[in-house]
């Protein structure tokens, strides 16, 4: 997650969208490498693991607790997101024990990418509309998320 990117406002939705796009681009860049250089693949995989873990930490430590009591149906969506995070972490752990030369390395990245894409779609189509309709101070939440991200660095 690139917390150094300055969004037009600290709005939580803008912060999340920025992170979604950055992580999505990393997946795209990795998958376009094809049978490329193993060192380059490892470098991309390292960035993916780092940014995806950081993204989840910010959600789990800042985003979810902040919204948990403030939106209707919030806890159900949070629970589903946390289950998705468990799946991401399992795949990331597998990647950490593999090298780009391993037979299933690319396939693991691809599955992680597909799951992330689905997750992002759910976030943007389910969470975001709820947030927009709520009385949550999205600017305050965005600032908290950016400050939390600085602590993870």
C-alpha positions as CSV (number, residue, x, y, z in Angstrom):
1,X,0.0,0.0,0.0
2,X,1.5,3.3,-1.1
3,X,0.7,5.6,1.8
4,X,3.1,8.2,0.3
5,X,0.6,8.8,-2.5
6,X,-1.3,11.9,-1.6
7,X,-5.0,11.7,-2.4
8,X,-7.0,14.9,-3.0
9,X,-8.5,14.4,0.4
10,X,-7.9,12.0,3.2
11,X,-11.4,10.5,2.5
12,X,-11.3,6.8,3.5
13,X,-12.9,5.7,0.3
14,X,-10.3,7.6,-1.7
15,X,-7.5,6.0,0.4
16,X,-8.9,2.5,-0.2
17,X,-9.4,3.1,-4.0
18,X,-5.8,4.3,-4.2
19,X,-4.6,1.1,-2.5
20,X,-6.9,-1.1,-4.6
21,X,-5.5,0.3,-7.8
22,X,-1.8,0.2,-6.7
23,X,-2.1,-3.4,-5.5
24,X,-4.0,-4.3,-8.7
25,X,-1.3,-2.8,-10.8
26,X,1.3,-4.8,-9.0
27,X,-0.6,-8.0,-9.8
28,X,-1.0,-7.0,-13.4
29,X,2.7,-6.2,-13.7
30,X,3.7,-9.5,-12.1
31,X,1.4,-11.5,-14.3
32,X,2.7,-9.8,-17.4
33,X,6.2,-11.0,-16.6
34,X,5.2,-14.5,-17.9
35,X,8.3,-16.7,-17.9
36,X,10.5,-13.7,-16.9
37,X,13.5,-13.4,-14.7
38,X,13.1,-15.2,-11.4
39,X,14.8,-12.3,-9.5
40,X,12.4,-9.8,-11.0
41,X,9.4,-12.1,-10.1
42,X,10.7,-12.3,-6.5
43,X,11.0,-8.6,-6.3
44,X,7.4,-8.1,-7.5
45,X,6.1,-10.9,-5.2
46,X,7.8,-9.2,-2.3
47,X,6.1,-5.9,-3.0
48,X,2.8,-7.7,-3.4
49,X,3.1,-9.5,-0.1
50,X,4.2,-6.3,1.7
51,X,1.5,-4.0,0.2
52,X,-1.3,-6.6,0.6
53,X,-0.4,-7.3,4.2
54,X,-0.1,-3.6,5.0
55,X,-3.5,-3.0,3.4
56,X,-5.1,-5.8,5.5
57,X,-3.5,-4.5,8.7
58,X,-4.9,-1.0,8.2
59,X,-8.3,-2.4,7.5
60,X,-8.2,-4.7,10.6
61,X,-6.7,-2.2,13.0
62,X,-8.3,1.0,11.8
63,X,-11.0,0.8,9.1
64,X,-13.1,-2.1,10.5
65,X,-13.1,-1.0,14.2
66,X,-14.1,2.5,13.2
67,X,-17.0,1.5,11.1
68,X,-18.1,-1.5,13.1
69,X,-20.6,0.3,15.3
70,X,-21.5,3.0,12.8
71,X,-23.2,1.3,9.9
72,X,-26.2,-1.0,9.6
73,X,-25.1,-4.5,8.5
74,X,-21.5,-3.4,9.1
75,X,-20.5,-6.4,11.2
76,X,-21.7,-9.0,8.6
77,X,-19.6,-7.3,6.0
78,X,-16.6,-6.9,8.3
79,X,-16.8,-10.6,9.2
80,X,-16.9,-11.6,5.5
81,X,-13.9,-9.3,4.9
82,X,-11.9,-10.9,7.7
83,X,-12.6,-14.3,6.4
84,X,-11.3,-13.1,3.0
85,X,-8.2,-11.8,4.8
86,X,-7.5,-15.2,6.3
87,X,-7.5,-16.6,2.8
88,X,-5.1,-13.9,1.6
89,X,-2.8,-14.5,4.5
90,X,-2.7,-18.3,3.8
91,X,-1.7,-17.7,0.2
92,X,0.9,-15.1,1.2
93,X,2.3,-17.6,3.7
94,X,2.6,-20.2,1.0
95,X,4.4,-17.7,-1.3
96,X,6.9,-16.9,1.5
97,X,7.9,-20.6,1.6
98,X,8.3,-20.8,-2.2
99,X,10.6,-19.4,-4.8
100,X,9.5,-18.0,-8.2
101,X,11.1,-21.2,-9.7
102,X,8.6,-23.4,-7.9
103,X,6.0,-25.0,-10.1
104,X,3.0,-23.4,-8.3
105,X,4.4,-20.0,-7.6
106,X,2.8,-18.2,-10.5
107,X,-0.5,-20.1,-10.0
108,X,-0.5,-19.0,-6.4
109,X,0.0,-15.3,-7.4
110,X,-2.8,-15.7,-10.0
111,X,-5.2,-17.1,-7.5
112,X,-4.3,-14.4,-5.0
113,X,-4.9,-11.8,-7.7
114,X,-8.3,-13.2,-8.6
115,X,-9.4,-13.3,-5.0
116,X,-8.2,-9.7,-4.5
117,X,-10.1,-8.6,-7.5
118,X,-13.3,-10.2,-6.2
119,X,-12.6,-8.6,-2.7
120,X,-12.1,-5.2,-4.2
121,X,-15.4,-5.6,-6.2
122,X,-17.2,-6.5,-3.0
123,X,-15.6,-3.6,-1.1
124,X,-16.5,-1.1,-3.7
125,X,-20.0,-2.3,-4.4
126,X,-21.1,-3.2,-0.8
127,X,-19.0,-1.2,1.7
128,X,-18.6,2.0,-0.2
129,X,-22.4,2.6,-0.7
130,X,-23.0,2.0,3.0
131,X,-20.2,4.3,3.9
132,X,-21.6,7.0,1.6
133,X,-25.1,6.7,3.1
134,X,-23.8,6.7,6.7
135,X,-23.0,9.6,9.0
136,X,-19.4,8.4,9.3
137,X,-16.8,11.1,9.0
138,X,-14.9,9.7,6.0
139,X,-12.3,12.4,6.2
140,X,-11.5,11.6,9.8
141,X,-11.4,7.8,9.0
142,X,-9.1,8.5,6.0
143,X,-6.7,10.5,8.2
144,X,-6.7,7.6,10.8
145,X,-6.0,5.1,8.0
146,X,-3.1,7.1,6.7
147,X,-1.6,7.6,10.2
148,X,-2.1,3.9,10.8
149,X,-0.3,3.1,7.6
150,X,2.7,5.2,8.6
151,X,3.0,3.1,11.8
152,X,3.1,-0.1,9.7
153,X,6.0,1.1,7.5
